[in-house]
Amino acid sequence: MKAMVLAAGLGTRLRPLTYEITKPMVPVLDRPVMEHIVDLIDRHSFDGVIANLHYFPETIREYFGERISYRFEEQLLGTAGGVRACAEFFGDEPFLVISGDALTDIDLTAFAARHREAGGIATLAVKQVPDTREYGVVLHDRAGRITGFQEKPQPDEALSDLGNCGIYMFDPSIFDYFPDRPFVDWAKDVFPALLENDVPFHIHEVREYWNDVGSLGELRQGTFDALNGELRLEMEGSEVQPGVTVAGPSPLRQDTDVEGSMWIGHDVQIGTGVRLMGPIVLGDGARIGDGAQLRESIVFPGTEVAPESILIGAIAGHGGILQSLRRRTA
């Protein structure tokens, strides 16, 4: 079984960050969010991975190299059109489609098993969500067969609290239900066609962690959830004191005031009299000036925090973030 990582989007809700870097390459702890996804796919022994590219395509291609395959979209083809353009890569077997900006530790092996057992043309990963106004929700019968959708309904109008995670298993025959035009959307074109033609497709309810990194606030929350162990991600480093993980030699000084959980990358420099109140993430090569005070903040790789600065609930970055990322792919 092969997999596709969706990596062509513009990431408008993460601007101004995504004026500088494509959304799948946004760092989460020690590596880009897309690398966490590719690592997850590898752990579940898929036969190959392809990604569609459009926005800052070379940054993804240069980072991952030959580890995955690529298809460039000169014009965006939509959430489903980009998948159809890779149909030859999937062959005759079922395949996985997953967003390159999802933070999740979903059990992909169990997901594939559910798809086989359900016997439908598609299986959608869904998860209970606290606020239906933020998600498309999925309706289903007792057997888990999908009967309809609601797009971001008000809570008092919602007929379901299961949000669509944007993680799918498909049989190749899914392409028979595409309209005859290049730009195709799952929610607006393909899924309605399945319902209209009474084609069975099903849900797989996710019990594991999932966050679509749809906003800067969700990026912060997802990063801190990984730091605190609610999201299981691979993370480089060793614990130098309770809750404090450092990837390289510890830059903590005798006078560094440390409180709470944090991850500190390689080659980080910390000045005198710095206060760090977790959760805190200091990316590779970050430089924290004398007397700076940080609380519940993320400092991206290579970013300098000026002396005496105070950061509270912040995401601090700089131009050239990608040049500061360490490459862990072979």
C-alpha positions as protocol buffer text, in pm:
chain_id: "A"
residue {
  index: 1
  type: MET
  ca { x: 0 y: 0 z: 0 }
}
residue {
  index: 2
  type: LYS
  ca { x: 126 y: 345 z: -95 }
}
residue {
  index: 3
  type: ALA
  ca { x: 62 y: 684 z: 62 }
}
residue {
  index: 4
  type: MET
  ca { x: 24 y: 1044 z: -51 }
}
residue {
  index: 5
  type: VAL
  ca { x: 108 y: 1350 z: 156 }
}
residue {
  index: 6
  type: LEU
  ca { x: -84 y: 1663 z: 58 }
}
residue {
  index: 7
  type: ALA
  ca { x: 173 y: 1944 z: 53 }
}
residue {
  index: 8
  type: ALA
  ca { x: 61 y: 2190 z: -216 }
}
residue {
  index: 9
  type: GLY
  ca { x: -153 y: 2433 z: -15 }
}
residue {
  index: 10
  type: LEU
  ca { x: -79 y: 2797 z: 59 }
}
residue {
  index: 11
  type: GLY
  ca { x: -131 y: 2785 z: 436 }
}
residue {
  index: 12
  type: THR
  ca { x: -304 y: 3124 z: 445 }
}
residue {
  index: 13
  type: ARG
  ca { x: -423 y: 3088 z: 805 }
}
residue {
  index: 14
  type: LEU
  ca { x: -64 y: 3065 z: 926 }
}
residue {
  index: 15
  type: ARG
  ca { x: 40 y: 3395 z: 769 }
}
residue {
  index: 16
  type: PRO
  ca { x: 272 y: 3581 z: 809 }
}
residue {
  index: 17
  type: LEU
  ca { x: 469 y: 3266 z: 891 }
}
residue {
  index: 18
  type: THR
  ca { x: 377 y: 3107 z: 558 }
}
residue {
  index: 19
  type: TYR
  ca { x: 496 y: 3408 z: 362 }
}
residue {
  index: 20
  type: GLU
  ca { x: 839 y: 3277 z: 462 }
}
residue {
  index: 21
  type: ILE
  ca { x: 793 y: 2900 z: 465 }
}
residue {
  index: 22
  type: THR
  ca { x: 546 y: 2649 z: 323 }
}
residue {
  index: 23
  type: LYS
  ca { x: 308 y: 2511 z: 585 }
}
residue {
  index: 24
  type: PRO
  ca { x: 430 y: 2146 z: 578 }
}
residue {
  index: 25
  type: MET
  ca { x: 783 y: 2272 z: 654 }
}
residue {
  index: 26
  type: VAL
  ca { x: 683 y: 2462 z: 969 }
}
residue {
  index: 27
  type: PRO
  ca { x: 901 y: 2326 z: 1253 }
}
residue {
  index: 28
  type: VAL
  ca { x: 740 y: 2129 z: 1534 }
}
residue {
  index: 29
  type: LEU
  ca { x: 1003 y: 2054 z: 1799 }
}
residue {
  index: 30
  type: ASP
  ca { x: 1303 y: 1911 z: 1616 }
}
residue {
  index: 31
  type: ARG
  ca { x: 1176 y: 1874 z: 1257 }
}
residue {
  index: 32
  type: PRO
  ca { x: 916 y: 2002 z: 1007 }
}
residue {
  index: 33
  type: VAL
  ca { x: 559 y: 1889 z: 1063 }
}
residue {
  index: 34
  type: MET
  ca { x: 566 y: 1702 z: 731 }
}
residue {
  index: 35
  type: GLU
  ca { x: 866 y: 1500 z: 844 }
}
residue {
  index: 36
  type: HIS
  ca { x: 667 y: 1382 z: 1146 }
}
residue {
  index: 37
  type: ILE
  ca { x: 401 y: 1261 z: 900 }
}
residue {
  index: 38
  type: VAL
  ca { x: 654 y: 1084 z: 675 }
}
residue {
  index: 39
  type: ASP
  ca { x: 811 y: 924 z: 985 }
}
residue {
  index: 40
  type: LEU
  ca { x: 465 y: 799 z: 1088 }
}
residue {
  index: 41
  type: ILE
  ca { x: 403 y: 652 z: 743 }
}
residue {
  index: 42
  type: ASP
  ca { x: 743 y: 480 z: 752 }
}
residue {
  index: 43
  type: ARG
  ca { x: 674 y: 328 z: 1093 }
}
residue {
  index: 44
  type: HIS
  ca { x: 362 y: 163 z: 950 }
}
residue {
  index: 45
  type: SER
  ca { x: 557 y: 10 z: 658 }
}
residue {
  index: 46
  type: PHE
  ca { x: 392 y: 168 z: 355 }
}
residue {
  index: 47
  type: ASP
  ca { x: 553 y: 83 z: 20 }
}
residue {
  index: 48
  type: GLY
  ca { x: 616 y: 437 z: -98 }
}
residue {
  index: 49
  type: VAL
  ca { x: 520 y: 799 z: -46 }
}
residue {
  index: 50
  type: ILE
  ca { x: 443 y: 1076 z: -295 }
}
residue {
  index: 51
  type: ALA
  ca { x: 375 y: 1445 z: -224 }
}
residue {
  index: 52
  type: ASN
  ca { x: 210 y: 1705 z: -442 }
}
residue {
  index: 53
  type: LEU
  ca { x: 394 y: 2037 z: -451 }
}
residue {
  index: 54
  type: HIS
  ca { x: 305 y: 2392 z: -551 }
}
residue {
  index: 55
  type: TYR
  ca { x: 403 y: 2660 z: -298 }
}
residue {
  index: 56
  type: PHE
  ca { x: 780 y: 2679 z: -229 }
}
residue {
  index: 57
  type: PRO
  ca { x: 814 y: 2336 z: -397 }
}
residue {
  index: 58
  type: GLU
  ca { x: 1193 y: 2321 z: -398 }
}
residue {
  index: 59
  type: THR
  ca { x: 1216 y: 2364 z: -21 }
}
residue {
  index: 60
  type: ILE
  ca { x: 1032 y: 2034 z: 25 }
}
residue {
  index: 61
  type: ARG
  ca { x: 1214 y: 1859 z: -257 }
}
residue {
  index: 62
  type: GLU
  ca { x: 1556 y: 1968 z: -131 }
}
residue {
  index: 63
  type: TYR
  ca { x: 1479 y: 1870 z: 229 }
}
residue {
  index: 64
  type: PHE
  ca { x: 1340 y: 1521 z: 164 }
}
residue {
  index: 65
  type: GLY
  ca { x: 1547 y: 1436 z: -144 }
}
residue {
  index: 66
  type: GLU
  ca { x: 1493 y: 1082 z: -271 }
}
residue {
  index: 67
  type: ARG
  ca { x: 1316 y: 970 z: 44 }
}
residue {
  index: 68
  type: ILE
  ca { x: 980 y: 1038 z: -126 }
}
residue {
  index: 69
  type: SER
  ca { x: 843 y: 1101 z: -478 }
}
residue {
  index: 70
  type: TYR
  ca { x: 692 y: 1427 z: -601 }
}
residue {
  index: 71
  type: ARG
  ca { x: 440 y: 1571 z: -840 }
}
residue {
  index: 72
  type: PHE
  ca { x: 443 y: 1944 z: -907 }
}
residue {
  index: 73
  type: GLU
  ca { x: 112 y: 2125 z: -965 }
}
residue {
  index: 74
  type: GLU
  ca { x: 164 y: 2431 z: -1183 }
}
residue {
  index: 75
  type: GLN
  ca { x: -194 y: 2529 z: -1098 }
}
residue {
  index: 76
  type: LEU
  ca { x: -359 y: 2403 z: -780 }
}
residue {
  index: 77
  type: LEU
  ca { x: -585 y: 2108 z: -860 }
}
residue {
  index: 78
  type: GLY
  ca { x: -789 y: 2097 z: -538 }
}
residue {
  index: 79
  type: THR
  ca { x: -789 y: 1855 z: -249 }
}
residue {
  index: 80
  type: ALA
  ca { x: -893 y: 1564 z: -474 }
}
residue {
  index: 81
  type: GLY
  ca { x: -763 y: 1674 z: -813 }
}
residue {
  index: 82
  type: GLY
  ca { x: -405 y: 1660 z: -687 }
}
residue {
  index: 83
  type: VAL
  ca { x: -462 y: 1302 z: -573 }
}
residue {
  index: 84
  type: ARG
  ca { x: -602 y: 1196 z: -911 }
}
residue {
  index: 85
  type: ALA
  ca { x: -291 y: 1338 z: -1078 }
}
residue {
  index: 86
  type: CYS
  ca { x: -92 y: 1075 z: -883 }
}
residue {
  index: 87
  type: ALA
  ca { x: -321 y: 782 z: -970 }
}
residue {
  index: 88
  type: GLU
  ca { x: -50 y: 599 z: -1166 }
}
residue {
  index: 89
  type: PHE
  ca { x: 174 y: 601 z: -856 }
}
residue {
  index: 90
  type: PHE
  ca { x: -86 y: 413 z: -647 }
}
residue {
  index: 91
  type: GLY
  ca { x: -138 y: 127 z: -892 }
}
residue {
  index: 92
  type: ASP
  ca { x: -424 y: -114 z: -829 }
}
residue {
  index: 93
  type: GLU
  ca { x: -401 y: -124 z: -448 }
}
residue {
  index: 94
  type: PRO
  ca { x: -582 y: 82 z: -184 }
}
residue {
  index: 95
  type: PHE
  ca { x: -388 y: 392 z: -80 }
}
residue {
  index: 96
  type: LEU
  ca { x: -362 y: 646 z: 203 }
}
residue {
  index: 97
  type: VAL
  ca { x: -406 y: 1023 z: 167 }
}
residue {
  index: 98
  type: ILE
  ca { x: -293 y: 1241 z: 459 }
}
residue {
  index: 99
  type: SER
  ca { x: -232 y: 1612 z: 504 }
}
residue {
  index: 100
  type: GLY
  ca { x: 129 y: 1723 z: 524 }
}
residue {
  index: 101
  type: ASP
  ca { x: 38 y: 1969 z: 798 }
}
residue {
  index: 102
  type: ALA
  ca { x: -144 y: 1729 z: 1032 }
}
residue {
  index: 103
  type: LEU
  ca { x: -11 y: 1662 z: 1379 }
}
residue {
  index: 104
  type: THR
  ca { x: -124 y: 1311 z: 1462 }
}
residue {
  index: 105
  type: ASP
  ca { x: -12 y: 975 z: 1594 }
}
residue {
  index: 106
  type: ILE
  ca { x: -301 y: 786 z: 1433 }
}
residue {
  index: 107
  type: ASP
  ca { x: -256 y: 409 z: 1409 }
}
residue {
  index: 108
  type: LEU
  ca { x: -236 y: 379 z: 1031 }
}
residue {
  index: 109
  type: THR
  ca { x: -223 y: -1 z: 1047 }
}
residue {
  index: 110
  type: ALA
  ca { x: -557 y: -11 z: 1228 }
}
residue {
  index: 111
  type: PHE
  ca { x: -693 y: 245 z: 981 }
}
residue {
  index: 112
  type: ALA
  ca { x: -597 y: 24 z: 686 }
}
residue {
  index: 113
  type: ALA
  ca { x: -754 y: -278 z: 857 }
}
residue {
  index: 114
  type: ARG
  ca { x: -1080 y: -89 z: 907 }
}
residue {
  index: 115
  type: HIS
  ca { x: -1084 y: 2 z: 538 }
}
residue {
  index: 116
  type: ARG
  ca { x: -1040 y: -361 z: 435 }
}
residue {
  index: 117
  type: GLU
  ca { x: -1304 y: -488 z: 679 }
}
residue {
  index: 118
  type: ALA
  ca { x: -1563 y: -222 z: 588 }
}
residue {
  index: 119
  type: GLY
  ca { x: -1535 y: -314 z: 222 }
}
residue {
  index: 120
  type: GLY
  ca { x: -1633 y: 30 z: 92 }
}
residue {
  index: 121
  type: ILE
  ca { x: -1470 y: 247 z: -169 }
}
residue {
  index: 122
  type: ALA
  ca { x: -1341 y: 497 z: 90 }
}
residue {
  index: 123
  type: THR
  ca { x: -1281 y: 528 z: 464 }
}
residue {
  index: 124
  type: LEU
  ca { x: -1258 y: 868 z: 634 }
}
residue {
  index: 125
  type: ALA
  ca { x: -1076 y: 923 z: 963 }
}
residue {
  index: 126
  type: VAL
  ca { x: -1299 y: 1120 z: 1201 }
}
residue {
  index: 127
  type: LYS
  ca { x: -1258 y: 1244 z: 1555 }
}
residue {
  index: 128
  type: GLN
  ca { x: -1485 y: 1397 z: 1816 }
}
residue {
  index: 129
  type: VAL
  ca { x: -1437 y: 1774 z: 1814 }
}
residue {
  index: 130
  type: PRO
  ca { x: -1521 y: 2024 z: 2089 }
}
residue {
  index: 131
  type: ASP
  ca { x: -1659 y: 2291 z: 1854 }
}
residue {
  index: 132
  type: THR
  ca { x: -1835 y: 2189 z: 1534 }
}
residue {
  index: 133
  type: ARG
  ca { x: -1814 y: 2547 z: 1402 }
}
residue {
  index: 134
  type: GLU
  ca { x: -1448 y: 2482 z: 1318 }
}
residue {
  index: 135
  type: TYR
  ca { x: -1491 y: 2160 z: 1118 }
}
residue {
  index: 136
  type: GLY
  ca { x: -1684 y: 1972 z: 856 }
}
residue {
  index: 137
  type: VAL
  ca { x: -1871 y: 1701 z: 1047 }
}
residue {
  index: 138
  type: VAL
  ca { x: -1961 y: 1354 z: 923 }
}
residue {
  index: 139
  type: LEU
  ca { x: -2297 y: 1177 z: 964 }
}
residue {
  index: 140
  type: HIS
  ca { x: -2319 y: 798 z: 967 }
}
residue {
  index: 141
  type: ASP
  ca { x: -2544 y: 503 z: 1049 }
}
residue {
  index: 142
  type: ARG
  ca { x: -2490 y: 239 z: 1317 }
}
residue {
  index: 143
  type: ALA
  ca { x: -2259 y: 38 z: 1096 }
}
residue {
  index: 144
  type: GLY
  ca { x: -2038 y: 341 z: 1034 }
}
residue {
  index: 145
  type: ARG
  ca { x: -2153 y: 394 z: 677 }
}
residue {
  index: 146
  type: ILE
  ca { x: -2147 y: 764 z: 588 }
}
residue {
  index: 147
  type: THR
  ca { x: -2490 y: 917 z: 525 }
}
residue {
  index: 148
  type: GLY
  ca { x: -2408 y: 1286 z: 494 }
}
residue {
  index: 149
  type: PHE
  ca { x: -2205 y: 1588 z: 595 }
}
residue {
  index: 150
  type: GLN
  ca { x: -2248 y: 1927 z: 758 }
}
residue {
  index: 151
  type: GLU
  ca { x: -2000 y: 2208 z: 696 }
}
residue {
  index: 152
  type: LYS
  ca { x: -1908 y: 2391 z: 1018 }
}
residue {
  index: 153
  type: PRO
  ca { x: -2256 y: 2378 z: 1175 }
}
residue {
  index: 154
  type: GLN
  ca { x: -2355 y: 2575 z: 1483 }
}
residue {
  index: 155
  type: PRO
  ca { x: -2344 y: 2344 z: 1788 }
}
residue {
  index: 156
  type: ASP
  ca { x: -2723 y: 2354 z: 1833 }
}
residue {
  index: 157
  type: GLU
  ca { x: -2768 y: 2256 z: 1467 }
}
residue {
  index: 158
  type: ALA
  ca { x: -2497 y: 1990 z: 1448 }
}
residue {
  index: 159
  type: LEU
  ca { x: -2618 y: 1636 z: 1383 }
}
residue {
  index: 160
  type: SER
  ca { x: -2276 y: 1493 z: 1464 }
}
residue {
  index: 161
  type: ASP
  ca { x: -1965 y: 1591 z: 1660 }
}
residue {
  index: 162
  type: LEU
  ca { x: -1729 y: 1385 z: 1445 }
}
residue {
  index: 163
  type: GLY
  ca { x: -1495 y: 1612 z: 1253 }
}
residue {
  index: 164
  type: ASN
  ca { x: -1340 y: 1508 z: 922 }
}
residue {
  index: 165
  type: CYS
  ca { x: -965 y: 1475 z: 984 }
}
residue {
  index: 166
  type: GLY
  ca { x: -868 y: 1493 z: 617 }
}
residue {
  index: 167
  type: ILE
  ca { x: -704 y: 1150 z: 641 }
}
residue {
  index: 168
  type: TYR
  ca { x: -843 y: 896 z: 395 }
}
residue {
  index: 169
  type: MET
  ca { x: -812 y: 541 z: 264 }
}
residue {
  index: 170
  type: PHE
  ca { x: -932 y: 491 z: -93 }
}
residue {
  index: 171
  type: ASP
  ca { x: -970 y: 215 z: -347 }
}
residue {
  index: 172
  type: PRO
  ca { x: -850 y: 319 z: -695 }
}
residue {
  index: 173
  type: SER
  ca { x: -1209 y: 300 z: -821 }
}
residue {
  index: 174
  type: ILE
  ca { x: -1270 y: 627 z: -632 }
}
residue {
  index: 175
  type: PHE
  ca { x: -1151 y: 807 z: -945 }
}
residue {
  index: 176
  type: ASP
  ca { x: -1460 y: 683 z: -1132 }
}
residue {
  index: 177
  type: TYR
  ca { x: -1663 y: 935 z: -933 }
}
residue {
  index: 178
  type: PHE
  ca { x: -1460 y: 1243 z: -1024 }
}
residue {
  index: 179
  type: PRO
  ca { x: -1602 y: 1516 z: -1248 }
}
residue {
  index: 180
  type: ASP
  ca { x: -1436 y: 1562 z: -1585 }
}
residue {
  index: 181
  type: ARG
  ca { x: -1229 y: 1871 z: -1503 }
}
residue {
  index: 182
  type: PRO
  ca { x: -884 y: 1929 z: -1347 }
}
residue {
  index: 183
  type: PHE
  ca { x: -987 y: 2101 z: -1021 }
}
residue {
  index: 184
  type: VAL
  ca { x: -1171 y: 1862 z: -789 }
}
residue {
  index: 185
  type: ASP
  ca { x: -1261 y: 1887 z: -421 }
}
residue {
  index: 186
  type: TRP
  ca { x: -1342 y: 1592 z: -195 }
}
residue {
  index: 187
  type: ALA
  ca { x: -1615 y: 1767 z: 4 }
}
residue {
  index: 188
  type: LYS
  ca { x: -1783 y: 1953 z: -284 }
}
residue {
  index: 189
  type: ASP
  ca { x: -1744 y: 1705 z: -568 }
}
residue {
  index: 190
  type: VAL
  ca { x: -1645 y: 1348 z: -484 }
}
residue {
  index: 191
  type: PHE
  ca { x: -1819 y: 1270 z: -154 }
}
residue {
  index: 192
  type: PRO
  ca { x: -2155 y: 1410 z: -277 }
}
residue {
  index: 193
  type: ALA
  ca { x: -2117 y: 1189 z: -588 }
}
residue {
  index: 194
  type: LEU
  ca { x: -2070 y: 882 z: -368 }
}
residue {
  index: 195
  type: LEU
  ca { x: -2386 y: 967 z: -172 }
}
residue {
  index: 196
  type: GLU
  ca { x: -2587 y: 1035 z: -488 }
}
residue {
  index: 197
  type: ASN
  ca { x: -2484 y: 700 z: -637 }
}
residue {
  index: 198
  type: ASP
  ca { x: -2542 y: 509 z: -312 }
}
residue {
  index: 199
  type: VAL
  ca { x: -2178 y: 399 z: -305 }
}
residue {
  index: 200
  type: PRO
  ca { x: -2075 y: 269 z: 40 }
}
residue {
  index: 201
  type: PHE
  ca { x: -1804 y: 455 z: 227 }
}
residue {
  index: 202
  type: HIS
  ca { x: -1733 y: 454 z: 598 }
}
residue {
  index: 203
  type: ILE
  ca { x: -1582 y: 625 z: 901 }
}
residue {
  index: 204
  type: HIS
  ca { x: -1289 y: 522 z: 1116 }
}
residue {
  index: 205
  type: GLU
  ca { x: -1311 y: 699 z: 1451 }
}
residue {
  index: 206
  type: VAL
  ca { x: -969 y: 813 z: 1569 }
}
residue {
  index: 207
  type: ARG
  ca { x: -890 y: 770 z: 1938 }
}
residue {
  index: 208
  type: GLU
  ca { x: -535 y: 897 z: 1898 }
}
residue {
  index: 209
  type: TYR
  ca { x: -422 y: 1259 z: 1881 }
}
residue {
  index: 210
  type: TRP
  ca { x: -507 y: 1480 z: 1583 }
}
residue {
  index: 211
  type: ASN
  ca { x: -456 y: 1852 z: 1521 }
}
residue {
  index: 212
  type: ASP
  ca { x: -480 y: 2005 z: 1173 }
}
residue {
  index: 213
  type: VAL
  ca { x: -251 y: 2301 z: 1260 }
}
residue {
  index: 214
  type: GLY
  ca { x: -516 y: 2527 z: 1113 }
}
residue {
  index: 215
  type: SER
  ca { x: -406 y: 2839 z: 1300 }
}
residue {
  index: 216
  type: LEU
  ca { x: -111 y: 2981 z: 1489 }
}
residue {
  index: 217
  type: GLY
  ca { x: -289 y: 2898 z: 1814 }
}
residue {
  index: 218
  type: GLU
  ca { x: -329 y: 2534 z: 1707 }
}
residue {
  index: 219
  type: LEU
  ca { x: 37 y: 2523 z: 1604 }
}
residue {
  index: 220
  type: ARG
  ca { x: 136 y: 2635 z: 1954 }
}
residue {
  index: 221
  type: GLN
  ca { x: -105 y: 2393 z: 2119 }
}
residue {
  index: 222
  type: GLY
  ca { x: 4 y: 2098 z: 1905 }
}
residue {
  index: 223
  type: THR
  ca { x: 370 y: 2169 z: 1973 }
}
residue {
  index: 224
  type: PHE
  ca { x: 311 y: 2185 z: 2348 }
}
residue {
  index: 225
  type: ASP
  ca { x: 96 y: 1870 z: 2337 }
}
residue {
  index: 226
  type: ALA
  ca { x: 388 y: 1687 z: 2176 }
}
residue {
  index: 227
  type: LEU
  ca { x: 625 y: 1831 z: 2434 }
}
residue {
  index: 228
  type: ASN
  ca { x: 402 y: 1713 z: 2718 }
}
residue {
  index: 229
  type: GLY
  ca { x: 347 y: 1366 z: 2573 }
}
residue {
  index: 230
  type: GLU
  ca { x: -21 y: 1398 z: 2473 }
}
residue {
  index: 231
  type: LEU
  ca { x: 93 y: 1360 z: 2111 }
}
residue {
  index: 232
  type: ARG
  ca { x: 348 y: 1085 z: 2055 }
}
residue {
  index: 233
  type: LEU
  ca { x: 616 y: 1214 z: 1819 }
}
residue {
  index: 234
  type: GLU
  ca { x: 975 y: 1114 z: 1769 }
}
residue {
  index: 235
  type: MET
  ca { x: 1185 y: 1375 z: 1944 }
}
residue {
  index: 236
  type: GLU
  ca { x: 1563 y: 1401 z: 1955 }
}
residue {
  index: 237
  type: GLY
  ca { x: 1735 y: 1468 z: 2286 }
}
residue {
  index: 238
  type: SER
  ca { x: 1780 y: 1350 z: 2642 }
}
residue {
  index: 239
  type: GLU
  ca { x: 1619 y: 1469 z: 2963 }
}
residue {
  index: 240
  type: VAL
  ca { x: 1867 y: 1679 z: 3162 }
}
residue {
  index: 241
  type: GLN
  ca { x: 1619 y: 1749 z: 3441 }
}
residue {
  index: 242
  type: PRO
  ca { x: 1252 y: 1663 z: 3493 }
}
residue {
  index: 243
  type: GLY
  ca { x: 1055 y: 1784 z: 3191 }
}
residue {
  index: 244
  type: VAL
  ca { x: 1355 y: 1946 z: 3019 }
}
residue {
  index: 245
  type: THR
  ca { x: 1488 y: 1773 z: 2706 }
}
residue {
  index: 246
  type: VAL
  ca { x: 1801 y: 1895 z: 2526 }
}
residue {
  index: 247
  type: ALA
  ca { x: 1908 y: 1769 z: 2182 }
}
residue {
  index: 248
  type: GLY
  ca { x: 2279 y: 1854 z: 2219 }
}
residue {
  index: 249
  type: PRO
  ca { x: 2507 y: 1974 z: 2496 }
}
residue {
  index: 250
  type: SER
  ca { x: 2297 y: 2168 z: 2745 }
}
residue {
  index: 251
  type: PRO
  ca { x: 2315 y: 2548 z: 2705 }
}
residue {
  index: 252
  type: LEU
  ca { x: 2149 y: 2605 z: 3043 }
}
residue {
  index: 253
  type: ARG
  ca { x: 2361 y: 2819 z: 3271 }
}
residue {
  index: 254
  type: GLN
  ca { x: 2385 y: 2818 z: 3647 }
}
residue {
  index: 255
  type: ASP
  ca { x: 2180 y: 3136 z: 3660 }
}
residue {
  index: 256
  type: THR
  ca { x: 1914 y: 3021 z: 3410 }
}
residue {
  index: 257
  type: ASP
  ca { x: 1579 y: 3016 z: 3586 }
}
residue {
  index: 258
  type: VAL
  ca { x: 1392 y: 2711 z: 3450 }
}
residue {
  index: 259
  type: GLU
  ca { x: 1033 y: 2620 z: 3532 }
}
residue {
  index: 260
  type: GLY
  ca { x: 809 y: 2369 z: 3357 }
}
residue {
  index: 261
  type: SER
  ca { x: 856 y: 2155 z: 3046 }
}
residue {
  index: 262
  type: MET
  ca { x: 1074 y: 2247 z: 2750 }
}
residue {
  index: 263
  type: TRP
  ca { x: 1263 y: 2118 z: 2448 }
}
residue {
  index: 264
  type: ILE
  ca { x: 1595 y: 2279 z: 2355 }
}
residue {
  index: 265
  type: GLY
  ca { x: 1757 y: 2208 z: 2019 }
}
residue {
  index: 266
  type: HIS
  ca { x: 2116 y: 2188 z: 1900 }
}
residue {
  index: 267
  type: ASP
  ca { x: 2355 y: 2483 z: 1926 }
}
residue {
  index: 268
  type: VAL
  ca { x: 2119 y: 2700 z: 2130 }
}
residue {
  index: 269
  type: GLN
  ca { x: 2280 y: 2992 z: 2314 }
}
residue {
  index: 270
  type: ILE
  ca { x: 2130 y: 3124 z: 2637 }
}
residue {
  index: 271
  type: GLY
  ca { x: 2254 y: 3449 z: 2789 }
}
residue {
  index: 272
  type: THR
  ca { x: 2291 y: 3541 z: 3154 }
}
residue {
  index: 273
  type: GLY
  ca { x: 1993 y: 3588 z: 3381 }
}
residue {
  index: 274
  type: VAL
  ca { x: 1739 y: 3428 z: 3143 }
}
residue {
  index: 275
  type: ARG
  ca { x: 1405 y: 3306 z: 3276 }
}
residue {
  index: 276
  type: LEU
  ca { x: 1228 y: 3021 z: 3094 }
}
residue {
  index: 277
  type: MET
  ca { x: 873 y: 2939 z: 3206 }
}
residue {
  index: 278
  type: GLY
  ca { x: 739 y: 2635 z: 3023 }
}
residue {
  index: 279
  type: PRO
  ca { x: 611 y: 2506 z: 2807 }
}
residue {
  index: 280
  type: ILE
  ca { x: 900 y: 2638 z: 2600 }
}
residue {
  index: 281
  type: VAL
  ca { x: 1052 y: 2523 z: 2269 }
}
residue {
  index: 282
  type: LEU
  ca { x: 1388 y: 2665 z: 2156 }
}
residue {
  index: 283
  type: GLY
  ca { x: 1471 y: 2552 z: 1805 }
}
residue {
  index: 284
  type: ASP
  ca { x: 1817 y: 2465 z: 1675 }
}
residue {
  index: 285
  type: GLY
  ca { x: 2054 y: 2760 z: 1679 }
}
residue {
  index: 286
  type: ALA
  ca { x: 1820 y: 2990 z: 1871 }
}
residue {
  index: 287
  type: ARG
  ca { x: 1991 y: 3267 z: 2067 }
}
residue {
  index: 288
  type: ILE
  ca { x: 1833 y: 3404 z: 2383 }
}
residue {
  index: 289
  type: GLY
  ca { x: 1977 y: 3736 z: 2494 }
}
residue {
  index: 290
  type: ASP
  ca { x: 2081 y: 3835 z: 2847 }
}
residue {
  index: 291
  type: GLY
  ca { x: 1793 y: 3893 z: 3084 }
}
residue {
  index: 292
  type: ALA
  ca { x: 1523 y: 3773 z: 2844 }
}
residue {
  index: 293
  type: GLN
  ca { x: 1207 y: 3625 z: 2993 }
}
residue {
  index: 294
  type: LEU
  ca { x: 1002 y: 3367 z: 2801 }
}
residue {
  index: 295
  type: ARG
  ca { x: 675 y: 3204 z: 2899 }
}
residue {
  index: 296
  type: GLU
  ca { x: 469 y: 2950 z: 2700 }
}
residue {
  index: 297
  type: SER
  ca { x: 654 y: 3040 z: 2380 }
}
residue {
  index: 298
  type: ILE
  ca { x: 816 y: 2887 z: 2073 }
}
residue {
  index: 299
  type: VAL
  ca { x: 1142 y: 3022 z: 1930 }
}
residue {
  index: 300
  type: PHE
  ca { x: 1199 y: 2887 z: 1581 }
}
residue {
  index: 301
  type: PRO
  ca { x: 1539 y: 2762 z: 1462 }
}
residue {
  index: 302
  type: GLY
  ca { x: 1802 y: 3032 z: 1413 }
}
residue {
  index: 303
  type: THR
  ca { x: 1592 y: 3304 z: 1574 }
}
residue {
  index: 304
  type: GLU
  ca { x: 1748 y: 3562 z: 1803 }
}
residue {
  index: 305
  type: VAL
  ca { x: 1557 y: 3695 z: 2104 }
}
residue {
  index: 306
  type: ALA
  ca { x: 1698 y: 4034 z: 2203 }
}
residue {
  index: 307
  type: PRO
  ca { x: 1834 y: 4098 z: 2554 }
}
residue {
  index: 308
  type: GLU
  ca { x: 1572 y: 4196 z: 2812 }
}
residue {
  index: 309
  type: SER
  ca { x: 1287 y: 4081 z: 2584 }
}
residue {
  index: 310
  type: ILE
  ca { x: 967 y: 3946 z: 2734 }
}
residue {
  index: 311
  type: LEU
  ca { x: 777 y: 3684 z: 2530 }
}
residue {
  index: 312
  type: ILE
  ca { x: 444 y: 3551 z: 2658 }
}
residue {
  index: 313
  type: GLY
  ca { x: 248 y: 3304 z: 2446 }
}
residue {
  index: 314
  type: ALA
  ca { x: 462 y: 3393 z: 2146 }
}
residue {
  index: 315
  type: ILE
  ca { x: 591 y: 3231 z: 1829 }
}
residue {
  index: 316
  type: ALA
  ca { x: 921 y: 3398 z: 1743 }
}
residue {
  index: 317
  type: GLY
  ca { x: 1069 y: 3350 z: 1397 }
}
residue {
  index: 318
  type: HIS
  ca { x: 1295 y: 3516 z: 1141 }
}
residue {
  index: 319
  type: GLY
  ca { x: 1361 y: 3531 z: 770 }
}
residue {
  index: 320
  type: GLY
  ca { x: 1542 y: 3221 z: 649 }
}
residue {
  index: 321
  type: ILE
  ca { x: 1392 y: 2969 z: 892 }
}
residue {
  index: 322
  type: LEU
  ca { x: 1453 y: 2682 z: 649 }
}
residue {
  index: 323
  type: GLN
  ca { x: 1824 y: 2752 z: 637 }
}
residue {
  index: 324
  type: SER
  ca { x: 1832 y: 2698 z: 1014 }
}
residue {
  index: 325
  type: LEU
  ca { x: 1666 y: 2352 z: 1005 }
}
residue {
  index: 326
  type: ARG
  ca { x: 1883 y: 2050 z: 1058 }
}
residue {
  index: 327
  type: ARG
  ca { x: 1824 y: 1780 z: 801 }
}
residue {
  index: 328
  type: ARG
  ca { x: 1758 y: 1438 z: 953 }
}
residue {
  index: 329
  type: THR
  ca { x: 1660 y: 1258 z: 632 }
}
residue {
  index: 330
  type: ALA
  ca { x: 1902 y: 1019 z: 468 }
}
